[in-house]
Amino acid sequence: MNIDAIKKYKIISIIRGYDTKDTLEIVEQLYKAGIRLVEVTLNSPNALESIKSLNEIYNGEMFIGAGTVLNADCCQKAINIGAKFTVSPDTNLEVISCTKKNNIISIPGALTPSEITYAVNAGADIVKVFPISEMGPAYIKDIRAPLDKIDLLPTGGIDETNIKQYIDMNSIGVGVSSAIVKSGLEINEESLNEIKVKAENLIKKIK
């Protein structure tokens, strides 16, 4: 995988807090909806098992990454079972170094211009701008004015009312959590269908 996949598919659907069984059922609906980028956060039950299983099932048809990667040990474990990219809420130099050694995509988190450039200088491929919900789409425009060569992935509070605005600001993509998959849902036929419909609607917004 390279960053072209993120440029093409735009939406990284974030799954947090679900065990492997529920995660597999959720991702099946995401795939049917057209989502091709999925981030399973490592603070989810059996997250590594979920990532491994998803990679075996979709085998290149989807790109599965690890989220909430807070240290190099977690990073290496995720890479060992097939994570194609790592996402963090912060900029951890050891995590970035781990991704570079293993030739996978590094997406650390940052918010201010200083934090963003620090992350890129440390080796980040893309910077997760987080939490963007406190700033709004205009903030991405302001950041990109001087930092137009940096690929930004706004994350936090993105939904169908604002996703197109973020994409129109030349973001490489967006990280989407509760607007597609809320944490704490009871996973059943109704909730799975709702997830599929939400994903389809978001994809339509950016086409």
C-alpha positions as CSV (number, residue, x, y, z in Angstrom):
1,M,0.0,0.0,0.0
2,N,1.1,3.6,-0.7
3,I,-0.6,6.9,0.0
4,D,-2.3,6.7,-3.5
5,A,-4.9,4.4,-1.9
6,I,-5.8,7.1,0.6
7,K,-5.9,9.8,-2.1
8,K,-8.2,7.5,-4.1
9,Y,-10.6,6.3,-1.4
10,K,-10.5,9.4,0.9
11,I,-12.4,8.0,3.9
12,I,-10.7,6.0,6.6
13,S,-13.5,4.5,8.7
14,I,-12.4,4.2,12.3
15,I,-13.6,1.3,14.4
16,R,-13.2,1.6,18.2
17,G,-14.3,-0.6,21.0
18,Y,-15.6,-3.7,19.2
19,D,-14.4,-7.2,19.6
20,T,-13.3,-9.3,16.6
21,K,-16.7,-10.8,15.8
22,D,-18.4,-7.5,15.7
23,T,-15.6,-5.8,13.9
24,L,-15.7,-8.4,11.1
25,E,-19.5,-7.9,10.7
26,I,-19.1,-4.1,10.7
27,V,-16.3,-4.2,8.1
28,E,-18.4,-6.5,5.8
29,Q,-21.0,-3.7,5.6
30,L,-18.4,-1.1,5.1
31,Y,-17.0,-3.1,2.2
32,K,-20.4,-3.5,0.6
33,A,-20.9,0.3,0.9
34,G,-17.6,1.0,-0.9
35,I,-15.3,1.8,2.0
36,R,-11.8,0.5,1.3
37,L,-9.8,2.0,4.2
38,V,-10.3,0.9,7.8
39,E,-8.6,1.8,11.0
40,V,-9.0,-0.6,14.0
41,T,-7.9,1.2,17.2
42,L,-5.6,-0.8,19.4
43,N,-7.6,0.0,22.5
44,S,-10.4,-2.2,21.1
45,P,-10.8,-5.8,22.5
46,N,-8.6,-8.2,20.6
47,A,-7.6,-5.5,18.1
48,L,-4.6,-7.3,16.7
49,E,-6.7,-10.4,16.1
50,S,-9.2,-8.2,14.3
51,I,-6.6,-6.6,12.1
52,K,-5.1,-10.0,11.3
53,S,-8.4,-11.6,10.4
54,L,-9.4,-8.6,8.2
55,N,-6.2,-8.8,6.2
56,E,-6.8,-12.5,5.7
57,I,-10.4,-12.0,4.6
58,Y,-9.9,-9.0,2.3
59,N,-6.3,-9.7,1.1
60,G,-5.6,-6.4,-0.6
61,E,-9.2,-5.6,-1.4
62,M,-9.3,-3.3,1.6
63,F,-6.5,-1.6,3.4
64,I,-6.5,-2.3,7.1
65,G,-4.5,-0.1,9.6
66,A,-4.0,0.2,13.3
67,G,-5.1,3.2,15.2
68,T,-4.3,4.7,18.6
69,V,-0.7,3.4,18.2
70,L,1.0,4.9,21.2
71,N,4.4,3.2,21.3
72,A,6.9,1.3,19.1
73,D,6.0,-2.0,20.7
74,C,2.4,-1.7,19.7
75,C,3.4,-0.4,16.3
76,Q,5.6,-3.5,15.6
77,K,3.0,-5.9,16.8
78,A,0.4,-4.3,14.5
79,I,2.8,-4.4,11.5
80,N,3.7,-8.1,12.3
81,I,0.1,-9.1,11.7
82,G,-0.4,-7.1,8.6
83,A,-1.4,-3.5,9.4
84,K,-0.8,-1.4,6.3
85,F,-0.7,1.9,8.1
86,T,-0.6,3.3,11.6
87,V,-2.5,6.2,13.1
88,S,-1.7,7.9,16.4
89,P,-3.3,10.8,18.3
90,D,0.1,12.3,18.9
91,T,3.6,12.4,17.3
92,N,5.7,9.7,18.8
93,L,9.2,9.5,17.3
94,E,9.6,5.9,18.1
95,V,6.4,5.0,16.4
96,I,7.4,6.9,13.3
97,S,10.8,5.2,13.2
98,C,9.1,1.8,13.5
99,T,6.9,2.5,10.5
100,K,9.8,3.7,8.4
101,K,11.9,0.6,9.3
102,N,9.0,-1.5,8.1
103,N,8.1,0.6,5.1
104,I,4.5,1.3,6.0
105,I,2.5,4.5,6.1
106,S,2.9,6.7,9.2
107,I,0.0,9.0,10.2
108,P,0.8,10.6,13.5
109,G,-1.5,13.2,15.1
110,A,-0.8,16.9,15.4
111,L,-2.8,20.2,15.4
112,T,-0.7,23.3,15.2
113,P,1.6,24.3,12.4
114,S,4.6,23.7,14.6
115,E,3.4,20.2,15.6
116,I,2.5,19.4,11.9
117,T,5.9,20.3,10.6
118,Y,7.6,18.5,13.5
119,A,5.8,15.3,12.5
120,V,6.7,15.6,8.9
121,N,10.4,16.3,9.7
122,A,10.3,13.2,11.8
123,G,9.2,11.1,8.9
124,A,5.4,11.2,8.8
125,D,3.9,10.4,5.4
126,I,0.6,12.1,6.3
127,V,-0.4,14.1,9.4
128,K,-3.7,13.4,11.2
129,V,-5.0,16.9,12.1
130,F,-6.7,16.2,15.4
131,P,-9.1,17.1,17.0
132,I,-10.3,19.1,13.9
133,S,-13.8,19.3,15.4
134,E,-12.6,22.3,17.5
135,M,-11.2,24.1,14.5
136,G,-13.4,23.5,11.4
137,P,-12.7,23.2,7.7
138,A,-11.4,26.8,7.4
139,Y,-8.5,25.8,9.7
140,I,-7.3,23.2,7.1
141,K,-7.4,26.0,4.4
142,D,-5.3,28.3,6.7
143,I,-2.8,25.5,7.4
144,R,-2.4,24.5,3.8
145,A,-1.6,28.1,2.7
146,P,2.0,27.9,4.0
147,L,2.2,24.1,4.3
148,D,0.8,23.2,0.9
149,K,3.2,20.3,0.4
150,I,2.0,18.4,3.5
151,D,-0.7,15.8,3.2
152,L,-3.3,16.4,5.9
153,L,-5.9,14.0,7.3
154,P,-8.5,15.9,9.4
155,T,-10.1,13.7,12.0
156,G,-12.7,14.3,14.7
157,G,-16.3,15.4,14.3
158,I,-16.4,14.8,10.5
159,D,-19.9,13.9,9.2
160,E,-22.1,14.3,6.1
161,T,-22.6,18.0,6.9
162,N,-18.9,18.9,6.6
163,I,-17.0,16.1,4.9
164,K,-17.1,17.7,1.4
165,Q,-15.7,21.0,2.9
166,Y,-12.7,19.1,4.3
167,I,-12.1,17.3,1.0
168,D,-12.5,20.6,-0.9
169,M,-9.7,22.1,1.2
170,N,-7.3,19.6,-0.5
171,S,-7.1,17.2,2.4
172,I,-5.7,13.9,1.3
173,G,-8.6,12.2,3.1
174,V,-10.5,12.2,6.3
175,G,-10.8,10.0,9.4
176,V,-14.4,9.3,10.2
177,S,-15.6,7.6,13.4
178,S,-19.1,8.0,14.9
179,A,-20.6,9.4,11.6
180,I,-20.3,5.8,10.3
181,V,-19.5,3.5,13.3
182,K,-20.5,4.8,16.7
183,S,-18.8,3.1,19.7
184,G,-21.0,1.0,21.9
185,L,-23.6,0.0,19.4
186,E,-25.4,-3.4,19.8
187,I,-24.4,-5.1,16.6
188,N,-27.4,-6.6,14.9
189,E,-29.1,-6.5,11.5
190,E,-30.6,-3.1,12.1
191,S,-27.4,-1.4,13.3
192,L,-25.3,-3.1,10.5
193,N,-27.7,-1.8,7.9
194,E,-27.5,1.7,9.4
195,I,-23.7,1.6,9.2
196,K,-23.8,0.6,5.6
197,V,-26.3,3.4,4.7
198,K,-24.2,6.0,6.6
199,A,-21.0,4.9,4.8
200,E,-22.8,5.0,1.4
201,N,-24.1,8.5,2.2
202,L,-20.7,9.9,3.1
203,I,-19.1,8.4,-0.1
204,K,-21.8,10.1,-2.2
205,K,-21.0,13.4,-0.5
206,I,-17.5,13.5,-1.9
207,K,-18.1,12.1,-5.4
